[in-house]
Amino acid sequence: MNSRSRTADSTAKAAALIGKQTGEHKVVVDPDLLEGFALDESEAEPVVPDAVVRVENAEDIRCVLKTAEELDVPVTPRAGGTGKSGGAVPVCGGIVMAFSRMNQLMDIDRENLLAVVEPGMILKDFQEEVEKAGLFFPPDPASLDSCALGGNVAENAGGPRAFKYGVTREYVLGLDCLLMGGTGFFTGRRTVKGVAGYDVASLLVGSEGTLAVFSRIMLRLIRNPVGIATLLAEFDTEISAARAVSAIISRGLVPRVLELIDSACVDTARREGKMAIPENTGCLLLIEVDGEEDVIEKEIETLADLLEKQKAVNILAAQDSAQRDRLWTTRRELSELIKRRAVFKIADDVAVPRAALPDALEAYRKAGDRYGVEVASFGHAGDGNLHVNVLWNDEALADNARKTVDGIMQATLDLGGTITGEHGVGHVKAKYLAMELSPESAALQKRLKNTFDPKGLLNPGKLFIT
Ligand SMILES: Cc1cc2nc3c(=O)[nH]c(=O)nc-3n(C[C@H](O)[C@H](O)[C@H](O)COP(=O)(O)OP(=O)(O)OC[C@H]3O[C@@H](n4cnc5c(N)ncnc54)[C@H](O)[C@@H]3O)c2cc1C
């Protein structure tokens, strides 16, 4: 019997035991239904799990982790399934632990500015509840209407507003967690300050479901900004737009959003009828400021002045919330729209020190030109974090596309950057991790994994594949 059929066999036994203890309606073994858990939004090969458990509470999670460890069954946590690095794909088979039924908001504490949620709550639903309470939760990945907070914490999700407000880690105060085997604990604190012991909560944020499973999440909230204004600046070239980004940063301005959309992405949005932008526009910057009205007015004036000096050919201000929403819908849809530009696509998510942005854009374009494939970039330029898409139509160019991705990774690291800004390593980037981490750092991280999960059963096949 090979290892995959051994896993299938042990999973069948585990699923039966879990069904008896938690309720059979929570366990899925129907092959047609299992197919729906084979993929996320990455380019990872689909792998159908042997069983899915739709957990409803911490006791269900404990039962799955205990039973699975006893029977040597891999467990892959899954929240919204929107991950872009294959994190929720059960590459070694076994059980997928699905969180869609753990989607409750437990508490919003207005006095202490915090909230407690279950990990399956959809981010947009959470943001709406928080805003109803007059508060604000800034992390806003473009997938916000389908990703869930457990996945956001596990990936340390960012999004456009991270430039001013930071990423998910800045908002995680505490986590109720369970280890493989079922031991549960709380890590973190309810207070703003606190330095007792190691900061395990921060370590778990961004751990991609490989160290522990979250059953409850305590998040920091902030006051809702009073007003927002949105600008769209048109440039002839990506390099001038990237230089404008550097100029904004070095001037000390902190808009809440500073997004770049390159010519291929502008062209796609135009062709799809999403944007009425002149044919010769080489690049766009989408900029947003927030705060008190008088502060906004001043900041917009300074920005407009600076953008003109940086060769912006046109600056448009959104006139009302409908115009602003249209711009954001297009920006959020870019990842999907780009798919229609070519038959094949590999989406990357790299980040460079912000001053290196013009050089990075040039290097990515050159990598594509060298191998005869198109490169289309957009994303969080204010953070030096770009989603770089390699596109091609002819199957015979697949190898060239992979070489282009290798070139993009190398150029990013040469510029002092990282192979992933916010989408995580997961399965699809695992082969590149050794390019970034020193052997000593990688060895320490593998020892950490071993301490949390000695049998290597929690989300195997991710991050460290050797
Ligand atoms: C159109 C689109 C736009 C996107 N834009 C952005 C963006 O702007 N910024 C950004 O950061 N990301 C973005 N993403 C990527 C993705 O949405 C984020 O990584 C998101 O945080 C994943 O959340 P999820 O609920 O879908 O997680 P999943 O894909 O279900 O899982 C992600 C990881 O979390 C782990 N996990 C899930 N639940 C738990 C739990 N309870 N305990 C422990 N581990 C768990 C999984 O095992 C997996 O490793 C985008 C994706 C798409 C499709």
The ligand as an SDF file (V2000), in Angstrom:
LIG
                    3D

 53 58  0  0  0  0  0  0  0  0999 V2000
   -9.1580   38.3770   -5.7580 C   0  0  0  0  0  0  0  0  0  0  0  0
   -8.2110   38.2110   -4.6050 C   0  0  0  0  0  0  0  0  0  0  0  0
   -7.6120   39.3330   -4.0490 C   0  0  0  0  0  0  0  0  0  0  0  0
   -6.7470   39.2140   -2.9590 C   0  0  0  0  0  0  0  0  0  0  0  0
   -6.1960   40.3410   -2.4250 N   0  0  0  0  0  0  0  0  0  0  0  0
   -5.3920   40.2510   -1.3470 C   0  0  0  0  0  0  0  0  0  0  0  0
   -4.8420   41.4290   -0.7550 C   0  0  0  0  0  0  0  0  0  0  0  0
   -5.0740   42.5550   -1.1930 O   0  0  0  0  0  0  0  0  0  0  0  0
   -4.0530   41.2640    0.3370 N   0  0  0  0  0  0  0  0  0  0  0  0
   -3.7860   40.0280    0.8750 C   0  0  0  0  0  0  0  0  0  0  0  0
   -3.0760   39.9520    1.8850 O   0  0  0  0  0  0  0  0  0  0  0  0
   -4.2920   38.9010    0.3210 N   0  0  0  0  0  0  0  0  0  0  0  0
   -5.0840   38.9730   -0.7590 C   0  0  0  0  0  0  0  0  0  0  0  0
   -5.6160   37.8370   -1.3200 N   0  0  0  0  0  0  0  0  0  0  0  0
   -5.2330   36.5150   -0.7870 C   0  0  0  0  0  0  0  0  0  0  0  0
   -6.1990   35.9110    0.2620 C   0  0  0  0  0  0  0  0  0  0  0  0
   -7.5030   36.4290    0.1170 O   0  0  0  0  0  0  0  0  0  0  0  0
   -5.6750   36.1590    1.6740 C   0  0  0  0  0  0  0  0  0  0  0  0
   -4.4780   35.4380    1.8680 O   0  0  0  0  0  0  0  0  0  0  0  0
   -6.6620   35.7580    2.7770 C   0  0  0  0  0  0  0  0  0  0  0  0
   -6.1260   36.1740    4.0120 O   0  0  0  0  0  0  0  0  0  0  0  0
   -6.9530   34.2660    2.8150 C   0  0  0  0  0  0  0  0  0  0  0  0
   -8.0700   34.0830    3.6520 O   0  0  0  0  0  0  0  0  0  0  0  0
   -9.0250   32.7960    3.4840 P   0  0  0  0  0  0  0  0  0  0  0  0
  -10.0410   32.9060    4.5340 O   0  0  0  0  0  0  0  0  0  0  0  0
   -9.5120   32.6840    2.1190 O   0  0  0  0  0  0  0  0  0  0  0  0
   -7.9830   31.6450    3.8410 O   0  0  0  0  0  0  0  0  0  0  0  0
   -7.7590   30.2070    3.1910 P   0  0  0  0  0  0  0  0  0  0  0  0
   -7.3460   30.3300    1.7690 O   0  0  0  0  0  0  0  0  0  0  0  0
   -8.9040   29.3340    3.4940 O   0  0  0  0  0  0  0  0  0  0  0  0
   -6.5240   29.7220    4.0590 O   0  0  0  0  0  0  0  0  0  0  0  0
   -5.3190   30.4500    4.0870 C   0  0  0  0  0  0  0  0  0  0  0  0
   -4.3770   29.8190    5.1180 C   0  0  0  0  0  0  0  0  0  0  0  0
   -4.9390   29.9700    6.4120 O   0  0  0  0  0  0  0  0  0  0  0  0
   -4.9420   28.7300    7.0950 C   0  0  0  0  0  0  0  0  0  0  0  0
   -6.0860   28.7620    8.0260 N   0  0  0  0  0  0  0  0  0  0  0  0
   -7.3820   28.9610    7.7200 C   0  0  0  0  0  0  0  0  0  0  0  0
   -8.1320   28.9610    8.8250 N   0  0  0  0  0  0  0  0  0  0  0  0
   -7.2980   28.7540    9.8750 C   0  0  0  0  0  0  0  0  0  0  0  0
   -7.4820   28.6160   11.2810 C   0  0  0  0  0  0  0  0  0  0  0  0
   -8.6830   28.7180   11.8580 N   0  0  0  0  0  0  0  0  0  0  0  0
   -6.3930   28.3730   12.0500 N   0  0  0  0  0  0  0  0  0  0  0  0
   -5.1560   28.2730   11.5040 C   0  0  0  0  0  0  0  0  0  0  0  0
   -4.9350   28.3920   10.1730 N   0  0  0  0  0  0  0  0  0  0  0  0
   -5.9900   28.6270    9.3660 C   0  0  0  0  0  0  0  0  0  0  0  0
   -5.0600   27.7070    5.9770 C   0  0  0  0  0  0  0  0  0  0  0  0
   -4.5870   26.4360    6.3750 O   0  0  0  0  0  0  0  0  0  0  0  0
   -4.1890   28.3280    4.9090 C   0  0  0  0  0  0  0  0  0  0  0  0
   -2.8300   27.9980    5.1160 O   0  0  0  0  0  0  0  0  0  0  0  0
   -6.4700   37.9260   -2.4250 C   0  0  0  0  0  0  0  0  0  0  0  0
   -7.0820   36.7880   -2.9810 C   0  0  0  0  0  0  0  0  0  0  0  0
   -7.9320   36.9300   -4.0630 C   0  0  0  0  0  0  0  0  0  0  0  0
   -8.5730   35.6940   -4.6280 C   0  0  0  0  0  0  0  0  0  0  0  0
  1  2  1  0
  2  3  1  0
  2 52  2  0
  3  4  2  0
  4  5  1  0
  4 50  1  0
  5  6  2  0
  6  7  1  0
  6 13  1  0
  7  8  2  0
  7  9  1  0
  9 10  1  0
 10 11  2  0
 10 12  1  0
 12 13  2  0
 13 14  1  0
 14 15  1  0
 14 50  1  0
 15 16  1  0
 16 17  1  0
 16 18  1  0
 18 19  1  0
 18 20  1  0
 20 21  1  0
 20 22  1  0
 22 23  1  0
 23 24  1  0
 24 25  2  0
 24 26  1  0
 24 27  1  0
 27 28  1  0
 28 29  2  0
 28 30  1  0
 28 31  1  0
 31 32  1  0
 32 33  1  0
 33 34  1  0
 33 48  1  0
 34 35  1  0
 35 36  1  0
 35 46  1  0
 36 37  1  0
 36 45  1  0
 37 38  2  0
 38 39  1  0
 39 40  1  0
 39 45  2  0
 40 41  1  0
 40 42  2  0
 42 43  1  0
 43 44  2  0
 44 45  1  0
 46 47  1  0
 46 48  1  0
 48 49  1  0
 50 51  2  0
 51 52  1  0
 52 53  1  0
M  END
$$$$
